Amino acid sequence: LPEVPVLPVIALTLGDPAGTGPELLTKALAQPEVRALGRLLVVGDAATLDRAQHVTGTALVLHPVSRFEDARFEDSAIDVLDLANVDAARFQPGRVDPMCGQAAYEAIRVATARNFALAVQWHPEWECAQAPDRLALFAAFGAACRDYRAATPLGITRVPPHILAEQHGA
């Protein structure tokens, strides 16, 4: 039998839960060609991703997990490393809230802790191609990320204590 290549694990963070990131992500994940790119793992608040589906009209089956090792990477569901870090009672879409900023930060920290990739929240819909100054800034950021990654092969090592304990078998 021919050897089937193992697809890479790709961690996708929600961005700011009160912003457009969760909705953009649900629309992207609803596309089979996007899901075919790798074994996808959403990192963030599962309830936020589910709320975004009500806005976008998508009907993805979510599989929340509390540990990376519990992800199944099945075609029938989207694995979500559920950080459960957004208080639904306080959540207000479209409003700046420190809780949401903290949730976005925590998702990036957790995603980069396993050396998936260097992550950034970027809004390409914000006219980047039509604004040379923004495009130059983004290109410079990309170069800085590549330089940092080359100089730091293990990536960012500051991670939440519960993730560190899990990684070290505590």
C-alpha distance (Angstrom), angle and dihedral (degrees) to the residues before:
residue distance angle dihedral
L1 . . .
P2 3.79 . .
E3 3.77 114.7 .
V4 3.80 112.7 -105.6
P5 3.81 111.3 -139.1
V6 3.78 116.2 -122.6
L7 3.77 109.6 -122.8
P8 3.80 117.8 -131.3
V9 3.78 121.2 -103.8
I10 3.80 108.2 -112.4
A11 3.79 118.1 -164.3
L12 3.80 114.3 -151.8
T13 3.79 119.7 -167.0
L14 3.80 123.2 -152.2
G15 3.78 96.7 -132.1
D16 3.80 115.5 -148.4
P17 3.82 105.8 -4.9
A18 3.83 89.8 -144.2
G19 3.81 92.1 49.9
T20 3.79 131.9 71.2
G21 3.82 96.4 -85.8
P22 3.82 97.9 94.3
E23 3.81 92.0 48.7
L24 3.80 92.9 46.5
L25 3.78 89.7 48.9
T26 3.81 94.3 51.2
K27 3.81 90.6 50.1
A28 3.81 91.0 49.3
L29 3.81 93.9 45.9
A30 3.80 90.2 51.6
Q31 3.82 87.8 66.5
P32 3.84 113.0 89.1
E33 3.80 91.3 -149.9
V34 3.81 89.9 59.2
R35 3.80 92.9 49.0
A36 3.81 89.3 49.2
L37 3.83 91.4 63.4
G38 3.78 94.2 79.7
R39 3.77 148.1 -46.3
L40 3.79 97.9 -53.0
L41 3.77 124.1 -149.5
V42 3.79 119.4 -178.1
V43 3.81 112.4 -149.4
G44 3.78 116.2 -155.2
D45 3.76 143.3 52.2
A46 3.83 110.6 -19.8
A47 3.81 93.1 -156.8
T48 3.82 89.4 55.8
L49 3.80 90.7 52.7
D50 3.79 90.0 48.8
R51 3.85 91.3 49.7
A52 3.80 88.4 51.7
Q53 3.80 89.4 56.9
H54 3.80 89.8 59.7
V55 3.81 88.4 56.1
T56 3.81 96.1 45.6
G57 3.79 98.6 36.8
T58 3.80 93.1 -125.2
A59 3.79 119.9 144.6
L60 3.78 105.0 -155.6
V61 3.78 118.3 161.2
L62 3.80 106.6 -124.7
H63 3.79 122.6 -151.5
P64 3.82 106.6 -163.8
V65 3.80 114.8 -158.6
S66 3.78 131.3 -179.9
R67 3.82 95.3 -152.4
F68 3.79 131.6 41.9
E69 3.80 89.9 -127.7
D70 3.82 90.2 63.1
A71 3.81 93.9 61.7
R72 3.81 111.5 114.0
F73 3.82 100.1 -168.3
E74 3.80 92.3 -148.1
D75 3.78 123.2 163.7
S76 3.80 90.6 -126.8
A77 3.83 97.3 61.8
I78 3.79 143.2 30.2
D79 3.80 113.5 -123.2
V80 3.80 113.2 -134.9
L81 3.80 120.3 -167.2
D82 3.79 89.9 -144.6
L83 3.78 112.6 -145.7
A84 3.83 90.3 177.2
N85 3.79 88.8 -150.1
V86 3.81 103.6 138.0
D87 3.80 118.3 85.9
A88 3.82 104.7 -139.7
A89 3.81 91.1 -155.8
R90 3.84 91.0 59.5
F91 3.80 98.4 35.6
Q92 3.81 116.3 115.0
P93 3.82 117.6 175.0
G94 3.78 114.0 -127.1
R95 3.82 95.5 14.9
V96 3.77 124.8 113.9
D97 3.79 108.7 -116.8
P98 3.82 129.4 167.8
M99 3.80 88.7 -137.4
C100 3.80 90.3 61.6
G101 3.79 92.8 45.5
Q102 3.79 89.3 51.3
A103 3.82 90.5 48.6
A104 3.82 91.2 53.0
Y105 3.81 90.6 48.2
E106 3.80 92.8 48.8
A107 3.80 91.8 50.7
I108 3.79 91.5 53.5
R109 3.82 91.8 46.9
V110 3.80 92.1 51.1
A111 3.81 93.8 43.9
T112 3.80 93.3 50.5
A113 3.82 93.3 43.4
R114 3.79 90.1 76.5
N115 3.80 92.1 46.3
F116 3.78 94.6 -115.2
A117 3.79 91.0 145.1
L118 3.74 141.9 -59.8
A119 3.80 104.6 -75.9
V120 3.77 132.2 -150.7
Q121 3.77 135.0 173.3
W122 3.77 107.2 -129.6
H123 3.77 129.6 165.7
P124 3.81 106.9 -145.9
E125 3.81 88.2 177.8
W126 3.79 87.5 70.0
E127 3.81 92.7 90.5
C128 3.79 95.5 -93.5
A129 3.81 93.7 153.3
Q130 3.81 92.2 51.2
A131 3.80 95.6 46.8
P132 3.82 113.4 66.6
D133 3.81 92.6 -167.1
R134 3.82 92.2 56.1
L135 3.79 91.7 44.2
A136 3.82 90.9 51.1
L137 3.80 90.5 48.6
F138 3.79 91.7 50.1
A139 3.83 91.7 47.5
A140 3.82 90.1 51.1
F141 3.81 90.4 48.6
G142 3.81 90.2 51.2
A143 3.81 90.8 51.5
A144 3.82 90.8 49.1
C145 3.82 90.4 50.6
R146 3.80 91.6 51.2
D147 3.82 91.1 48.4
Y148 3.82 91.6 48.1
R149 3.80 92.3 48.2
A150 3.82 91.6 48.9
A151 3.80 91.0 50.6
T152 3.83 94.6 43.1
P153 3.82 108.2 43.4
L154 3.79 93.2 175.0
G155 3.80 92.9 53.2
I156 3.76 125.4 -147.0
T157 3.78 112.0 -11.3
R158 3.82 101.8 -173.8
V159 3.78 103.9 101.8
P160 3.81 136.0 156.6
P161 3.83 112.1 -79.8
H162 3.82 94.6 -117.3
I163 3.82 90.8 56.3
L164 3.81 91.5 47.6
A165 3.81 90.9 50.0
E166 3.80 90.4 49.5
Q167 3.82 92.6 49.6
H168 3.79 92.1 50.0
G169 3.79 95.8 46.2
A170 3.78 96.3 -109.9
